[in-house]
Amino acid sequence: MQNDPTRKHLDFHDTHRAMAAMDVNYPDGASTGWHSHPRGQLLYAIEGVMIVRSVEGSWVVPPSRALWLAAGLEHDVKMAGEVKIRTVFIDATAIRHMPAGSCVIEVSPLLRELIVAAVRVPLDYAEGSRDDRLMQLLVDEVRVSDVLPLHLPMPEDERLKLICEAITEHPSDTSTASQWAERLRVTAKTVHRLFVKETGMSFAQWREQARLLFALRKLASGDRIIDVAFDCGYASQSAFTAMFRRHFGKPPSEFYR
């Protein structure tokens, strides 16, 4: 397969089959630019970390995870480290019971190998063939994969955007909801209400999620855990590790292994 980042995806959407897979590699810091696909996309990287932005929010996708992007969703992918993408385009109107919305899923060892193998499947694979069965098994594995909390929803309210942008840029900021409310000349109750209404999370939950995604990017770049902990506003490495373990079931030192 080619490794040209400018490669067009047209052939992979025009095929008469409901599924098509491709590979493409990117250098550290590269970006795809804003674009969308007419089919759903299972976006996965066997190496490197992807930071995906969209109007729905942002996701951080390490090699142990994959991102399901709904058809038509405008998005941009930025690379942390050298990234080797293996992606599967799926027509969700023909392949039913795919995730209802964009989400990050856990990638089992079997699903990983199926995605890698799918890249070698020709666009015109025969119905009922081994290639067809491989693609169907891939879909079955996606359907049973756990959805993971790696999404940071962005609000539409302009007042809340100011808070969220500030936290995203400076995750070590420990300002409380009351302090933010005072700066915006609203009540703390209004801030809390808006967070739940606009993001589905409380202020504290959103800030922790923002810190978590920031930490994943920094860890992927090779930063020391203790430095990441302080950059995220935690008083100690142990406090940061406890938060990380609560979300992922393992400490940050083991996450990218």
Secondary structure by P-SEA (a helix, b strand, c coil): cccccccccccccccccccccbbbbbccccccccccccbbbbcccccbbbbbbcccbbbbbcccbbbbbcccccbbbbbccbbbbbbbbbcccccccccccbbbbbbcaaaaaaaaaaaacccccccccaaaaaaaaaaaaaaaccccccbbbbbccaaaaaaaaaaaacccccccaaaaaaaacccaaaaaaaaaacccccaaaaaaaaaaaaaaaaaaacccaaaaaaaaccccaaaaaaaaaaacccccccccc
